[in-house]
Amino acid sequence: MLNPTNFNARWETPLQQDPNVAGDALVSQDGKGRIECRSLDDGRVRWSYELADASTVVAESGKVLLHRDATHDPSKLPMVVLLDLESARCCCAGLPRTGSIGPGPGLTARISSLRAACSRPTGWSTNPSA
């Protein structure tokens, strides 16, 4: 994070993939599955979360969406996890339906349905290691 008056570094993070500024926080990942939320003011780590091989991190509207792509490795199932931005509490997690995740309307629709599911977590696994 740069000081806006002189552009000197105020703080740095080793997790530099998928940087998302959401309010007074920076959410980013290391590309291997570690996700962190840091304070923009001082770089302090507010929380960290692990989702092995997470491919996408999106922070918006008080939530953080994590996505792990499907691979040819049957031990690594595709996964979608929705976290609360402030606490990293898992709102819901699950396996996407075939063909429902990808760029464009499919991903947007799935994010909307996951947000709705946070208000009714019954039926969703809260164990993202599946």
The first five atom37 places (N, CA, C, CB, O) and aatype in JSON, in Angstrom:
{
  "aatype": [12, 10, 2, 14, 16, 2, 13, 2, 0, 1, 17, 6, 16, 14, 10, 5, 5, 3, 14, 2, 19, 0, 7, 3, 0, 10, 19, 15, 5, 3, 7, 11, 7, 1, 9, 6, 4, 1, 15, 10, 3, 3, 7, 1, 19, 1, 17, 15, 18, 6, 10, 0, 3, 0, 15, 16, 19, 19, 0, 6, 15, 7, 11, 19, 10, 10, 8, 1, 3, 0, 16, 8, 3, 14, 15, 11, 10, 14, 12, 19, 19, 10, 10, 3, 10, 6, 15, 0, 1, 4, 4, 4, 0, 7, 10, 14, 1, 16, 7, 15, 9, 7, 14, 7, 14, 7, 10, 16, 0, 1, 9, 15, 15, 10, 1, 0, 0, 4, 15, 1, 14, 16, 7, 17, 15, 16, 2, 14, 15, 0],
  "atom_mask": [
    [1, 1, 1, 1, 1],
    [1, 1, 1, 1, 1],
    [1, 1, 1, 1, 1],
    [1, 1, 1, 1, 1],
    [1, 1, 1, 1, 1],
    [1, 1, 1, 1, 1],
    [1, 1, 1, 1, 1],
    [1, 1, 1, 1, 1],
    [1, 1, 1, 1, 1],
    [1, 1, 1, 1, 1],
    [1, 1, 1, 1, 1],
    [1, 1, 1, 1, 1],
    [1, 1, 1, 1, 1],
    [1, 1, 1, 1, 1],
    [1, 1, 1, 1, 1],
    [1, 1, 1, 1, 1],
    [1, 1, 1, 1, 1],
    [1, 1, 1, 1, 1],
    [1, 1, 1, 1, 1],
    [1, 1, 1, 1, 1],
    [1, 1, 1, 1, 1],
    [1, 1, 1, 1, 1],
    [1, 1, 1, 0, 1],
    [1, 1, 1, 1, 1],
    [1, 1, 1, 1, 1],
    [1, 1, 1, 1, 1],
    [1, 1, 1, 1, 1],
    [1, 1, 1, 1, 1],
    [1, 1, 1, 1, 1],
    [1, 1, 1, 1, 1],
    [1, 1, 1, 0, 1],
    [1, 1, 1, 1, 1],
    [1, 1, 1, 0, 1],
    [1, 1, 1, 1, 1],
    [1, 1, 1, 1, 1],
    [1, 1, 1, 1, 1],
    [1, 1, 1, 1, 1],
    [1, 1, 1, 1, 1],
    [1, 1, 1, 1, 1],
    [1, 1, 1, 1, 1],
    [1, 1, 1, 1, 1],
    [1, 1, 1, 1, 1],
    [1, 1, 1, 0, 1],
    [1, 1, 1, 1, 1],
    [1, 1, 1, 1, 1],
    [1, 1, 1, 1, 1],
    [1, 1, 1, 1, 1],
    [1, 1, 1, 1, 1],
    [1, 1, 1, 1, 1],
    [1, 1, 1, 1, 1],
    [1, 1, 1, 1, 1],
    [1, 1, 1, 1, 1],
    [1, 1, 1, 1, 1],
    [1, 1, 1, 1, 1],
    [1, 1, 1, 1, 1],
    [1, 1, 1, 1, 1],
    [1, 1, 1, 1, 1],
    [1, 1, 1, 1, 1],
    [1, 1, 1, 1, 1],
    [1, 1, 1, 1, 1],
    [1, 1, 1, 1, 1],
    [1, 1, 1, 0, 1],
    [1, 1, 1, 1, 1],
    [1, 1, 1, 1, 1],
    [1, 1, 1, 1, 1],
    [1, 1, 1, 1, 1],
    [1, 1, 1, 1, 1],
    [1, 1, 1, 1, 1],
    [1, 1, 1, 1, 1],
    [1, 1, 1, 1, 1],
    [1, 1, 1, 1, 1],
    [1, 1, 1, 1, 1],
    [1, 1, 1, 1, 1],
    [1, 1, 1, 1, 1],
    [1, 1, 1, 1, 1],
    [1, 1, 1, 1, 1],
    [1, 1, 1, 1, 1],
    [1, 1, 1, 1, 1],
    [1, 1, 1, 1, 1],
    [1, 1, 1, 1, 1],
    [1, 1, 1, 1, 1],
    [1, 1, 1, 1, 1],
    [1, 1, 1, 1, 1],
    [1, 1, 1, 1, 1],
    [1, 1, 1, 1, 1],
    [1, 1, 1, 1, 1],
    [1, 1, 1, 1, 1],
    [1, 1, 1, 1, 1],
    [1, 1, 1, 1, 1],
    [1, 1, 1, 1, 1],
    [1, 1, 1, 1, 1],
    [1, 1, 1, 1, 1],
    [1, 1, 1, 1, 1],
    [1, 1, 1, 0, 1],
    [1, 1, 1, 1, 1],
    [1, 1, 1, 1, 1],
    [1, 1, 1, 1, 1],
    [1, 1, 1, 1, 1],
    [1, 1, 1, 0, 1],
    [1, 1, 1, 1, 1],
    [1, 1, 1, 1, 1],
    [1, 1, 1, 0, 1],
    [1, 1, 1, 1, 1],
    [1, 1, 1, 0, 1],
    [1, 1, 1, 1, 1],
    [1, 1, 1, 0, 1],
    [1, 1, 1, 1, 1],
    [1, 1, 1, 1, 1],
    [1, 1, 1, 1, 1],
    [1, 1, 1, 1, 1],
    [1, 1, 1, 1, 1],
    [1, 1, 1, 1, 1],
    [1, 1, 1, 1, 1],
    [1, 1, 1, 1, 1],
    [1, 1, 1, 1, 1],
    [1, 1, 1, 1, 1],
    [1, 1, 1, 1, 1],
    [1, 1, 1, 1, 1],
    [1, 1, 1, 1, 1],
    [1, 1, 1, 1, 1],
    [1, 1, 1, 1, 1],
    [1, 1, 1, 1, 1],
    [1, 1, 1, 0, 1],
    [1, 1, 1, 1, 1],
    [1, 1, 1, 1, 1],
    [1, 1, 1, 1, 1],
    [1, 1, 1, 1, 1],
    [1, 1, 1, 1, 1],
    [1, 1, 1, 1, 1],
    [1, 1, 1, 1, 1]
  ],
  "atom_positions": [
    [[0.86, -1.16, 0.0], [0.0, 0.0, 0.0], [0.91, 1.23, 0.0], [-0.98, 0.0, 1.23], [1.84, 1.33, 0.79]],
    [[0.6, 2.15, -0.91], [1.41, 3.35, -1.04], [0.81, 4.52, -0.26], [1.56, 3.73, -2.51], [-0.4, 4.66, -0.15]],
    [[1.71, 5.35, 0.27], [1.3, 6.59, 0.9], [0.89, 7.54, -0.22], [2.45, 7.2, 1.8], [1.7, 7.8, -1.12]],
    [[-0.34, 8.07, -0.21], [-0.79, 8.9, -1.33], [-0.08, 10.25, -1.44], [-2.26, 9.14, -1.19], [-0.15, 10.88, -2.5]],
    [[0.6, 10.69, -0.4], [1.27, 11.99, -0.47], [2.66, 11.92, -1.09], [1.38, 12.58, 0.92], [3.09, 12.87, -1.74]],
    [[3.38, 10.78, -0.9], [4.74, 10.7, -1.43], [5.02, 9.39, -2.18], [5.73, 10.85, -0.3], [6.13, 9.19, -2.67]],
    [[4.04, 8.52, -2.26], [4.13, 7.23, -2.97], [5.16, 6.27, -2.38], [4.46, 7.48, -4.42], [5.59, 5.34, -3.05]],
    [[5.56, 6.5, -1.15], [6.4, 5.52, -0.45], [5.52, 4.37, 0.04], [7.17, 6.18, 0.75], [4.34, 4.56, 0.32]],
    [[6.11, 3.2, 0.14], [5.35, 2.04, 0.61], [5.02, 2.2, 2.09], [6.14, 0.73, 0.38], [5.9, 2.45, 2.91]],
    [[3.73, 2.07, 2.43], [3.3, 2.08, 3.83], [3.37, 0.68, 4.4], [1.86, 2.65, 3.96], [3.79, 0.49, 5.54]],
    [[2.97, -0.31, 3.6], [3.05, -1.71, 3.99], [2.94, -2.56, 2.72], [1.94, -2.09, 5.02], [2.49, -2.09, 1.68]],
    [[3.36, -3.83, 2.84], [3.31, -4.76, 1.71], [2.73, -6.08, 2.16], [4.72, -4.96, 1.11], [2.72, -6.4, 3.35]],
    [[2.24, -6.85, 1.2], [1.74, -8.19, 1.48], [2.34, -9.16, 0.48], [0.19, -8.23, 1.44], [2.48, -8.82, -0.7]],
    [[2.69, -10.35, 0.92], [3.18, -11.36, -0.03], [2.05, -11.98, -0.85], [3.94, -12.45, 0.72], [2.31, -12.63, -1.86]],
    [[0.81, -11.8, -0.43], [-0.34, -12.36, -1.15], [-0.83, -11.31, -2.15], [-1.49, -12.77, -0.15], [-1.57, -10.4, -1.79]],
    [[-0.39, -11.46, -3.41], [-0.62, -10.39, -4.37], [-1.53, -10.76, -5.53], [0.68, -9.93, -4.9], [-1.66, -9.98, -6.47]],
    [[-2.16, -11.93, -5.49], [-3.08, -12.3, -6.57], [-4.51, -11.94, -6.2], [-2.98, -13.81, -6.88], [-4.88, -11.95, -5.03]],
    [[-5.3, -11.62, -7.2], [-6.72, -11.26, -7.02], [-6.93, -10.19, -5.96], [-7.52, -12.5, -6.66], [-7.76, -10.38, -5.07]],
    [[-6.21, -9.05, -6.02], [-6.42, -8.02, -4.99], [-7.8, -7.38, -5.16], [-5.32, -6.94, -5.07], [-8.19, -6.98, -6.25]],
    [[-8.53, -7.29, -4.05], [-9.86, -6.68, -4.01], [-9.89, -5.68, -2.88], [-10.98, -7.76, -3.84], [-9.64, -6.03, -1.73]],
    [[-10.21, -4.43, -3.18], [-10.42, -3.43, -2.14], [-11.9, -3.38, -1.87], [-9.86, -2.02, -2.55], [-12.7, -3.14, -2.78]],
    [[-12.27, -3.61, -0.62], [-13.67, -3.61, -0.2], [-13.77, -2.79, 1.07], [-14.22, -5.08, 0.01], [-13.37, -3.24, 2.15]],
    [[-14.3, -1.58, 0.95], [-14.38, -0.7, 2.11], [-12.99, -0.35, 2.6], [0.0, 0.0, 0.0], [-12.18, 0.21, 1.86]],
    [[-12.7, -0.67, 3.86], [-11.38, -0.37, 4.44], [-10.5, -1.62, 4.51], [-11.55, 0.23, 5.83], [-9.63, -1.72, 5.37]],
    [[-10.73, -2.57, 3.59], [-9.99, -3.83, 3.62], [-9.43, -4.18, 2.24], [-10.89, -4.97, 4.13], [-9.97, -3.78, 1.21]],
    [[-8.34, -4.94, 2.24], [-7.78, -5.53, 1.04], [-7.85, -7.04, 1.2], [-6.32, -5.05, 0.78], [-7.32, -7.58, 2.16]],
    [[-8.5, -7.72, 0.25], [-8.58, -9.17, 0.25], [-7.77, -9.65, -0.95], [-10.07, -9.69, 0.2], [-7.99, -9.19, -2.07]],
    [[-6.84, -10.58, -0.71], [-6.01, -11.11, -1.8], [-5.61, -12.54, -1.46], [-4.76, -10.23, -2.04], [-5.88, -13.03, -0.36]],
    [[-4.97, -13.2, -2.42], [-4.56, -14.59, -2.22], [-3.15, -14.81, -2.74], [-5.54, -15.55, -2.93], [-2.58, -13.95, -3.41]],
    [[-2.59, -15.98, -2.4], [-1.22, -16.3, -2.83], [-1.18, -17.22, -4.05], [-0.48, -16.95, -1.69], [-0.09, -17.54, -4.53]],
    [[-2.33, -17.65, -4.57], [-2.36, -18.52, -5.73], [-2.26, -20.0, -5.4], [0.0, 0.0, 0.0], [-2.33, -20.84, -6.29]],
    [[-2.11, -20.31, -4.11], [-2.02, -21.7, -3.67], [-3.16, -22.08, -2.74], [-0.69, -21.94, -2.98], [-3.32, -23.25, -2.4]],
    [[-3.95, -21.09, -2.33], [-5.08, -21.4, -1.47], [-5.16, -20.59, -0.2], [0.0, 0.0, 0.0], [-6.12, -20.74, 0.55]],
    [[-4.18, -19.76, 0.09], [-4.24, -18.9, 1.27], [-4.84, -17.56, 0.88], [-2.83, -18.72, 1.91], [-4.36, -16.89, -0.04]],
    [[-5.89, -17.17, 1.58], [-6.57, -15.91, 1.33], [-6.45, -15.08, 2.6], [-8.07, -16.14, 0.93], [-6.62, -15.6, 3.71]],
    [[-6.17, -13.78, 2.45], [-6.06, -12.9, 3.61], [-6.89, -11.64, 3.4], [-4.59, -12.52, 3.88], [-7.07, -11.16, 2.28]],
    [[-7.4, -11.14, 4.51], [-8.06, -9.84, 4.56], [-7.2, -8.95, 5.44], [-9.55, -9.95, 5.11], [-6.92, -9.28, 6.6]],
    [[-6.77, -7.81, 4.9], [-5.9, -6.88, 5.63], [-6.56, -5.51, 5.75], [-4.53, -6.75, 4.93], [-7.35, -5.1, 4.9]],
    [[-6.21, -4.81, 6.82], [-6.64, -3.44, 7.01], [-5.89, -2.55, 6.02], [-6.4, -2.97, 8.47], [-4.67, -2.66, 5.9]],
    [[-6.6, -1.69, 5.32], [-5.93, -0.76, 4.4], [-5.06, 0.24, 5.14], [-6.95, -0.02, 3.55], [-4.05, 0.7, 4.61]],
    [[-5.44, 0.58, 6.38], [-4.69, 1.58, 7.14], [-3.27, 1.15, 7.45], [-5.41, 1.89, 8.42], [-2.31, 1.89, 7.2]],
    [[-3.14, -0.06, 8.02], [-1.82, -0.47, 8.51], [-1.34, -1.83, 8.01], [-1.84, -0.49, 10.0], [-0.25, -2.26, 8.36]],
    [[-2.14, -2.51, 7.18], [-1.74, -3.81, 6.65], [-1.91, -4.97, 7.6], [0.0, 0.0, 0.0], [-1.53, -6.1, 7.29]],
    [[-2.49, -4.71, 8.77], [-2.7, -5.78, 9.76], [-3.62, -6.85, 9.19], [-3.3, -5.21, 11.06], [-4.64, -6.53, 8.57]],
    [[-3.27, -8.12, 9.4], [-4.1, -9.22, 8.93], [-5.31, -9.34, 9.85], [-3.29, -10.57, 8.89], [-5.17, -9.58, 11.05]],
    [[-6.49, -9.16, 9.29], [-7.73, -9.3, 10.05], [-8.13, -10.77, 10.15], [-8.86, -8.49, 9.39], [-8.58, -11.22, 11.21]],
    [[-7.98, -11.5, 9.05], [-8.25, -12.94, 9.05], [-7.55, -13.57, 7.85], [-9.78, -13.22, 9.02], [-7.19, -12.89, 6.89]],
    [[-7.38, -14.88, 7.95], [-6.88, -15.64, 6.8], [-7.72, -16.9, 6.68], [-5.35, -15.98, 6.96], [-8.33, -17.35, 7.65]],
    [[-7.75, -17.46, 5.49], [-8.59, -18.61, 5.2], [-7.84, -19.47, 4.2], [-9.99, -18.19, 4.66], [-7.13, -18.95, 3.35]],
    [[-8.01, -20.78, 4.29], [-7.35, -21.71, 3.37], [-8.39, -22.45, 2.54], [-6.46, -22.7, 4.15], [-9.32, -23.05, 3.09]],
    [[-8.24, -22.42, 1.24], [-8.99, -23.26, 0.32], [-7.98, -23.69, -0.75], [-10.25, -22.5, -0.31], [-7.68, -22.93, -1.67]],
    [[-7.47, -24.91, -0.61], [-6.41, -25.41, -1.49], [-6.76, -25.17, -2.95], [-6.16, -26.89, -1.24], [-7.85, -25.51, -3.41]],
    [[-5.82, -24.59, -3.66], [-5.95, -24.34, -5.11], [-7.09, -23.41, -5.48], [-6.14, -25.64, -5.81], [-7.65, -23.53, -6.56]],
    [[-7.44, -22.48, -4.6], [-8.46, -21.49, -4.94], [-8.01, -20.74, -6.19], [-8.72, -20.49, -3.75], [-6.86, -20.32, -6.28]],
    [[-8.91, -20.59, -7.15], [-8.53, -19.94, -8.4], [-9.07, -18.52, -8.52], [-9.01, -20.76, -9.56], [-8.51, -17.7, -9.26]],
    [[-10.14, -18.21, -7.81], [-10.75, -16.89, -7.91], [-11.18, -16.41, -6.54], [-11.97, -16.92, -8.87], [-11.73, -17.17, -5.74]],
    [[-10.91, -15.13, -6.27], [-11.34, -14.48, -5.04], [-12.0, -13.17, -5.43], [-10.15, -14.25, -4.04], [-11.4, -12.35, -6.13]],
    [[-13.25, -12.97, -4.98], [-13.97, -11.74, -5.28], [-14.58, -11.23, -3.98], [-15.08, -11.96, -6.37], [-15.32, -11.95, -3.31]],
    [[-14.25, -9.98, -3.6], [-14.83, -9.35, -2.41], [-15.77, -8.24, -2.86], [-13.71, -8.79, -1.46], [-15.38, -7.34, -3.61]],
    [[-17.01, -8.32, -2.39], [-18.01, -7.33, -2.78], [-19.2, -7.41, -1.83], [-18.46, -7.54, -4.24], [-19.58, -8.49, -1.38]],
    [[-19.78, -6.27, -1.52], [-21.03, -6.18, -0.73], [-20.94, -6.94, 0.58], [-22.2, -6.73, -1.54], [-21.91, -7.59, 0.99]],
    [[-19.8, -6.86, 1.25], [-19.65, -7.48, 2.56], [-19.43, -8.98, 2.54], [0.0, 0.0, 0.0], [-19.45, -9.61, 3.59]],
    [[-19.22, -9.55, 1.36], [-18.99, -11.0, 1.22], [-17.72, -11.23, 0.42], [-20.2, -11.7, 0.53], [-17.26, -10.36, -0.32]],
    [[-17.14, -12.43, 0.59], [-15.97, -12.84, -0.18], [-16.3, -14.19, -0.81], [-14.68, -12.92, 0.72], [-16.57, -15.16, -0.11]],
    [[-16.27, -14.24, -2.13], [-16.54, -15.46, -2.87], [-15.21, -16.11, -3.25], [-17.4, -15.18, -4.13], [-14.35, -15.47, -3.86]],
    [[-15.05, -17.38, -2.89], [-13.87, -18.16, -3.26], [-14.32, -19.24, -4.22], [-13.15, -18.77, -2.01], [-15.38, -19.84, -4.03]],
    [[-13.53, -19.5, -5.24], [-13.88, -20.52, -6.22], [-12.65, -21.34, -6.53], [-14.46, -19.88, -7.5], [-11.56, -20.81, -6.75]],
    [[-12.84, -22.67, -6.55], [-11.78, -23.59, -6.98], [-12.27, -24.27, -8.25], [-11.42, -24.65, -5.85], [-13.35, -24.86, -8.26]],
    [[-11.47, -24.17, -9.32], [-11.84, -24.74, -10.61], [-11.85, -26.26, -10.58], [-10.89, -24.26, -11.69], [-11.19, -26.89, -9.76]],
    [[-12.61, -26.83, -11.5], [-12.58, -28.27, -11.73], [-11.25, -28.61, -12.41], [-13.8, -28.74, -12.6], [-10.74, -27.83, -13.22]],
    [[-10.69, -29.75, -12.08], [-9.45, -30.2, -12.69], [-9.62, -31.66, -13.08], [-8.23, -30.02, -11.73], [-10.67, -32.26, -12.85]],
    [[-8.59, -32.22, -13.68], [-8.61, -33.63, -14.02], [-8.26, -34.51, -12.81], [-7.65, -33.92, -15.17], [-8.31, -35.74, -12.9]],
    [[-7.91, -33.88, -11.7], [-7.59, -34.6, -10.47], [-8.87, -34.83, -9.69], [-6.54, -33.82, -9.62], [-9.44, -33.88, -9.16]],
    [[-9.35, -36.08, -9.6], [-10.62, -36.33, -8.91], [-10.6, -36.03, -7.42], [-11.02, -37.76, -9.11], [-11.66, -35.94, -6.8]],
    [[-9.41, -35.87, -6.82], [-9.35, -35.55, -5.4], [-9.57, -34.07, -5.14], [-8.0, -35.98, -4.82], [-9.75, -33.66, -3.99]],
    [[-9.58, -33.24, -6.19], [-9.79, -31.8, -6.05], [-11.06, -31.4, -6.77], [-8.58, -31.0, -6.6], [-11.05, -31.04, -7.95]],
    [[-12.15, -31.48, -6.05], [-13.45, -31.14, -6.61], [-13.59, -29.64, -6.74], [-14.58, -31.71, -5.74], [-13.0, -28.89, -5.96]],
    [[-14.36, -29.17, -7.72], [-14.64, -27.74, -7.78], [-15.4, -27.33, -6.53], [-15.44, -27.37, -9.06], [-16.18, -28.12, -5.99]],
    [[-15.18, -26.12, -6.06], [-15.77, -25.69, -4.8], [-16.08, -24.21, -4.87], [-14.81, -26.0, -3.6], [-15.34, -23.43, -5.47]],
    [[-17.18, -23.83, -4.25], [-17.54, -22.43, -4.08], [-17.77, -22.2, -2.59], [-18.82, -22.05, -4.93], [-18.5, -22.96, -1.95]],
    [[-17.14, -21.16, -2.05], [-17.28, -20.82, -0.63], [-17.64, -19.34, -0.55], [-15.97, -21.14, 0.18], [-17.04, -18.53, -1.25]],
    [[-18.6, -18.99, 0.28], [-18.97, -17.6, 0.51], [-18.7, -17.26, 1.96], [-20.46, -17.35, 0.14], [-19.26, -17.88, 2.87]],
    [[-17.82, -16.26, 2.18], [-17.42, -15.84, 3.53], [-17.98, -14.45, 3.83], [-15.89, -15.84, 3.67], [-18.21, -13.65, 2.93]],
    [[-18.19, -14.19, 5.1], [-18.49, -12.84, 5.56], [-17.19, -12.04, 5.56], [-19.16, -12.86, 6.98], [-16.19, -12.51, 6.11]],
    [[-17.18, -10.86, 4.97], [-15.97, -10.06, 4.85], [-15.39, -9.66, 6.2], [-16.25, -8.83, 4.05], [-14.17, -9.67, 6.37]],
    [[-16.23, -9.32, 7.15], [-15.73, -8.84, 8.44], [-15.15, -9.95, 9.31], [-16.85, -8.16, 9.19], [-14.14, -9.75, 9.98]],
    [[-15.78, -11.13, 9.31], [-15.41, -12.17, 10.27], [-14.79, -13.42, 9.64], [-16.61, -12.57, 11.04], [-14.22, -14.25, 10.35]],
    [[-14.89, -13.56, 8.33], [-14.47, -14.77, 7.6], [-15.35, -15.97, 7.96], [-13.0, -15.1, 7.92], [-14.99, -17.11, 7.65]],
    [[-16.48, -15.71, 8.6], [-17.41, -16.81, 8.89], [-17.93, -17.35, 7.57], [-18.59, -16.34, 9.8], [-18.31, -16.59, 6.67]],
    [[-17.95, -18.67, 7.47], [-18.43, -19.31, 6.25], [-19.95, -19.22, 6.22], [-17.95, -20.79, 6.16], [-20.63, -19.82, 7.05]],
    [[-20.47, -18.48, 5.26], [-21.92, -18.39, 5.09], [-22.45, -19.66, 4.46], [-22.3, -17.16, 4.22], [-23.48, -20.19, 4.89]],
    [[-21.76, -20.15, 3.47], [-22.16, -21.39, 2.81], [-21.03, -21.87, 1.91], [-23.47, -21.18, 2.01], [-20.16, -21.09, 1.51]],
    [[-21.06, -23.13, 1.6], [-20.07, -23.74, 0.72], [-20.74, -24.88, 0.0], [-18.81, -24.22, 1.51], [-21.67, -25.5, 0.51]],
    [[-20.26, -25.17, -1.18], [-20.84, -26.27, -1.91], [-20.15, -26.51, -3.23], [0.0, 0.0, 0.0], [-19.25, -25.78, -3.63]],
    [[-20.59, -27.55, -3.88], [-20.09, -27.9, -5.2], [-21.01, -27.27, -6.23], [-20.0, -29.44, -5.39], [-22.23, -27.41, -6.14]],
    [[-20.46, -26.58, -7.22], [-21.32, -25.99, -8.24], [-21.94, -27.06, -9.13], [-20.54, -25.0, -9.1], [-21.36, -28.13, -9.32]],
    [[-23.1, -26.76, -9.66], [-23.72, -27.66, -10.63], [-22.89, -27.66, -11.9], [-25.2, -27.24, -10.92], [-22.27, -26.65, -12.23]],
    [[-22.88, -28.75, -12.6], [-22.14, -28.86, -13.85], [-22.58, -27.75, -14.8], [-22.35, -30.24, -14.5], [-23.77, -27.56, -15.06]],
    [[-21.59, -27.03, -15.32], [-21.88, -25.97, -16.29], [-22.37, -24.68, -15.69], [0.0, 0.0, 0.0], [-22.69, -23.75, -16.44]],
    [[-22.45, -24.57, -14.37], [-23.02, -23.35, -13.79], [-21.97, -22.31, -13.44], [-23.8, -23.69, -12.57], [-22.32, -21.17, -13.16]],
    [[-20.69, -22.68, -13.46], [-19.65, -21.73, -13.1], [-18.8, -21.45, -14.33], [-18.78, -22.26, -11.94], [-18.41, -22.36, -15.06]],
    [[-18.52, -20.22, -14.55], [-17.68, -19.79, -15.66], [-17.89, -18.31, -15.84], [0.0, 0.0, 0.0], [-18.8, -17.74, -15.23]],
    [[-17.1, -17.68, -16.65], [-17.28, -16.25, -16.87], [-18.67, -15.96, -17.42], [-16.2, -15.72, -17.83], [-19.24, -16.76, -18.16]],
    [[-19.19, -14.82, -17.06], [-20.47, -14.4, -17.63], [-21.65, -14.68, -16.74], [0.0, 0.0, 0.0], [-21.51, -14.78, -15.52]],
    [[-22.83, -14.82, -17.35], [-24.09, -14.94, -16.6], [-24.14, -16.13, -15.64], [-25.23, -15.04, -17.56], [-24.76, -16.03, -14.58]],
    [[-23.49, -17.25, -15.98], [-23.52, -18.41, -15.09], [-22.91, -18.11, -13.74], [0.0, 0.0, 0.0], [-23.46, -18.48, -12.71]],
    [[-21.76, -17.43, -13.74], [-21.1, -17.07, -12.49], [-21.92, -16.05, -11.72], [-19.69, -16.54, -12.77], [-22.07, -16.16, -10.51]],
    [[-22.45, -15.05, -12.41], [-23.26, -14.02, -11.76], [-24.49, -14.63, -11.1], [-23.68, -12.95, -12.77], [-24.83, -14.28, -9.97]],
    [[-25.15, -15.53, -11.79], [-26.34, -16.18, -11.23], [-25.98, -17.02, -10.01], [-27.03, -17.06, -12.28], [-26.72, -17.04, -9.03]],
    [[-24.84, -17.72, -10.07], [-24.43, -18.57, -8.95], [-24.07, -17.72, -7.73], [-23.23, -19.45, -9.35], [-24.39, -18.11, -6.61]],
    [[-23.42, -16.57, -7.93], [-23.11, -15.68, -6.81], [-24.41, -15.22, -6.15], [-22.28, -14.44, -7.29], [-24.51, -15.21, -4.93]],
    [[-25.39, -14.84, -6.95], [-26.68, -14.4, -6.41], [-27.35, -15.5, -5.6], [-27.61, -13.95, -7.53], [-27.89, -15.24, -4.53]],
    [[-27.31, -16.73, -6.12], [-27.96, -17.82, -5.39], [-27.21, -18.15, -4.11], [-28.08, -19.05, -6.27], [-27.83, -18.54, -3.12]],
    [[-25.87, -18.01, -4.11], [-25.1, -18.26, -2.89], [-25.4, -17.2, -1.84], [-23.6, -18.3, -3.19], [-25.51, -17.5, -0.65]],
    [[-25.53, -15.94, -2.27], [-25.88, -14.88, -1.32], [-27.23, -15.17, -0.68], [-25.9, -13.51, -2.02], [-27.39, -15.01, 0.53]],
    [[-28.2, -15.59, -1.48], [-29.52, -15.92, -0.95], [-29.43, -17.08, 0.03], [-30.49, -16.25, -2.1], [-30.14, -17.11, 1.04]],
    [[-28.57, -18.04, -0.26], [-28.44, -19.21, 0.61], [-27.85, -18.87, 1.97], [-27.58, -20.26, -0.07], [-28.04, -19.62, 2.93]],
    [[-27.14, -17.76, 2.08], [-26.56, -17.38, 3.38], [-27.65, -17.14, 4.42], [-25.69, -16.13, 3.23], [-27.41, -17.32, 5.61]],
    [[-28.81, -16.73, 3.98], [-29.88, -16.5, 4.94], [-30.58, -17.8, 5.32], [-30.9, -15.51, 4.38], [-31.37, -17.82, 6.27]],
    [[-30.3, -18.88, 4.6], [-30.89, -20.19, 4.92], [-29.82, -21.26, 4.7], [-32.17, -20.47, 4.04], [-29.86, -21.97, 3.69]],
    [[-28.87, -21.39, 5.64], [-27.74, -22.27, 5.44], [-28.06, -23.77, 5.49], [-26.72, -21.97, 6.45], [-27.18, -24.58, 5.21]],
    [[-29.27, -24.15, 5.82], [-29.62, -25.57, 5.87], [-29.38, -26.22, 4.51], [-31.09, -25.76, 6.31], [-29.81, -25.69, 3.48]],
    [[-28.71, -27.33, 4.52], [-28.45, -28.04, 3.28], [-27.12, -27.71, 2.64], [0.0, 0.0, 0.0], [-26.71, -28.36, 1.68]],
    [[-26.44, -26.71, 3.15], [-25.12, -26.36, 2.64], [-24.07, -26.87, 3.59], [-24.99, -24.84, 2.45], [-24.22, -26.78, 4.81]],
    [[-23.01, -27.4, 3.04], [-21.89, -27.83, 3.85], [-21.09, -26.63, 4.28], [-21.01, -28.84, 3.09], [-20.85, -25.73, 3.47]],
    [[-20.67, -26.59, 5.52], [-19.77, -25.53, 5.97], [-18.34, -26.05, 6.06], [-20.23, -24.97, 7.33], [-17.49, -25.41, 6.67]],
    [[-18.09, -27.2, 5.47], [-16.74, -27.78, 5.46], [-16.15, -27.64, 4.06], [-16.75, -29.28, 5.92], [-16.43, -28.48, 3.21]],
    [[-15.34, -26.59, 3.8], [-14.83, -26.37, 2.47], [-13.71, -27.31, 2.07], [-14.37, -24.98, 2.35], [-13.2, -27.22, 0.95]],
    [[-13.31, -28.2, 2.94], [-12.22, -29.13, 2.59], [-12.73, -30.31, 1.76], [-11.54, -29.65, 3.85], [-11.93, -31.14, 1.32]],
    [[-14.04, -30.39, 1.56], [-14.6, -31.51, 0.77], [-14.1, -31.49, -0.64], [-16.12, -31.46, 0.78], [-14.47, -32.35, -1.43]]
  ]
}
